[in-house]
């Protein structure tokens, strides 16, 4: 069962260059009463790709935190798809990196890439991040468990990019 959370439009930009790309949970165009409906966990916008989180290989519950882009290099904009997955918590979470490794590709190809393209962008790179709790972008949280993977985009395929 997926858990939905209300949109969180506040974040700490990385060196002043990260910015929201326009959609967080139920934040798409034409979503009347989206914030009220989000609390009821009822999807209201069939056209909003953000709502269509795929079933993950790990079967873990997941929430959309936010989508950001880093415009430090206009020729290579990095998009960040941030998700909350309580099951990766160090204490009592139960899942480790090996358990969720395939989830990164699924989230990139079946969720993040369509959301970003629906907002009119053609990304060259997407970073998918999972956190066990809501965190503020760019702010260290030593208590949080956070996992990240970067992907180069070729067509509709996310190709893992080793750092």
C-alpha positions in Angstrom: 0.0 0.0 0.0 1.4 3.4 -0.9 1.1 6.2 1.5 0.6 9.7 0.2 1.8 12.8 1.9 0.9 16.5 1.3 3.2 18.6 -1.0 6.2 20.1 0.6 7.4 23.0 -1.4 10.1 24.2 0.9 13.7 23.0 0.4 17.2 24.4 0.9 18.7 25.0 -2.5 22.2 23.7 -3.2 24.3 26.8 -3.6 21.2 28.7 -4.8 20.9 26.6 -8.0 18.3 24.0 -7.2 14.7 24.8 -8.0 11.5 22.9 -8.0 10.4 21.9 -11.5 6.8 22.4 -10.9 5.3 19.2 -9.6 5.2 17.5 -6.3 2.5 15.2 -5.0 -0.9 16.4 -6.4 0.7 19.6 -7.5 0.0 19.3 -11.2 -2.1 21.7 -13.2 -5.9 21.4 -12.8 -5.9 19.7 -9.4 -8.6 21.5 -7.6 -8.6 20.9 -3.8 -5.4 18.9 -4.2 -4.1 19.6 -0.7 -7.4 18.5 0.9 -7.6 15.5 -1.2 -4.0 14.5 -0.6 -4.8 14.1 3.1 -7.6 11.7 2.1 -5.2 9.7 -0.2 -7.6 9.9 -3.1 -6.1 10.6 -6.6 -8.0 13.4 -8.2 -6.0 14.1 -11.4 -5.8 11.2 -13.9 -3.5 13.3 -16.0 -1.0 13.9 -13.2 1.8 11.5 -13.7 3.1 12.2 -10.1 0.2 10.1 -8.7 1.2 7.0 -10.7 4.0 5.6 -8.5 4.7 2.1 -9.8 4.7 -1.0 -7.6 8.4 -1.4 -6.7 10.4 -4.7 -6.9 11.0 -4.4 -3.1 7.2 -3.9 -2.5 8.1 -1.1 -0.1 5.8 1.8 0.7 7.0 5.0 -0.8 6.0 8.7 -0.9 7.0 11.4 -3.3 9.0 14.1 -1.5 9.8 16.5 -4.4 11.4 17.0 -7.8 14.2 19.5 -8.2 16.7 20.5 -10.9 20.2 21.8 -10.7 20.9 24.4 -13.3 24.6 25.0 -12.7 25.3 23.8 -16.3 22.5 24.6 -18.7 23.7 21.9 -21.1 23.6 19.2 -18.5 20.7 19.9 -16.1 20.6 17.3 -13.3 17.0 16.4 -12.1 16.5 15.1 -8.7 13.6 12.8 -7.8 13.3 12.6 -4.0 11.3 9.9 -2.3 10.6 8.9 1.3 10.8 5.1 2.0 10.5 4.4 5.8 11.5 0.7 5.2 15.2 1.7 4.8 15.5 3.1 8.3 18.6 1.9 10.1 16.6 1.1 13.2 13.6 -1.2 12.4 13.4 -0.5 8.7 14.2 -4.0 7.5 15.5 -3.1 4.0 19.0 -2.4 3.0 20.5 -1.2 -0.3 20.6 -4.6 -1.8 16.8 -5.0 -1.1 16.0 -1.7 -2.9 18.6 -1.6 -5.6 16.2 -2.5 -8.4 13.7 0.1 -7.1 16.0 2.9 -8.3 15.7 1.9 -11.9 11.9 1.4 -11.6 11.5 4.8 -10.0 13.7 6.5 -12.7 12.1 4.9 -15.7 8.5 4.4 -14.6 8.0 7.5 -12.5 10.6 10.3 -12.4 11.3 10.3 -16.2 7.6 10.6 -17.1 6.9 13.3 -14.5 9.9 15.4 -15.7 8.9 15.0 -19.3 5.3 15.9 -18.6 6.7 19.2 -17.3 8.3 19.8 -20.7 11.9 18.8 -19.8 14.2 16.4 -21.6 16.7 15.3 -18.9 20.2 14.1 -19.6 20.6 12.9 -16.0 18.4 12.0 -13.1 19.4 11.4 -9.5 16.9 9.2 -7.6 17.2 9.5 -3.8 15.5 7.5 -1.1 15.3 8.7 2.5 13.7 7.0 5.5 12.2 10.3 6.6 11.4 13.7 5.2 14.6 15.7 4.9 15.4 19.2 3.7 17.4 19.2 0.4 21.0 20.4 1.0 20.8 20.1 4.8 22.7 17.4 6.6 20.6 15.1 8.7 22.8 12.5 10.5 19.8 10.6 11.8 18.4 10.0 8.3 19.2 7.0 6.2 19.6 8.2 2.6 20.4 6.3 -0.6 21.2 7.8 -4.0 21.7 6.6 -7.6 22.4 8.6 -10.7 21.2 7.7 -14.2 22.0 8.9 -17.7 18.9 9.1 -19.9 18.9 7.5 -23.3 15.4 7.5 -24.8 13.1 5.9 -22.2 15.9 4.1 -20.5 17.7 5.1 -17.3 21.3 3.8 -17.4 23.0 3.6 -14.0 26.0 6.0 -13.8 28.8 4.9 -11.6 30.4 7.8 -9.6 
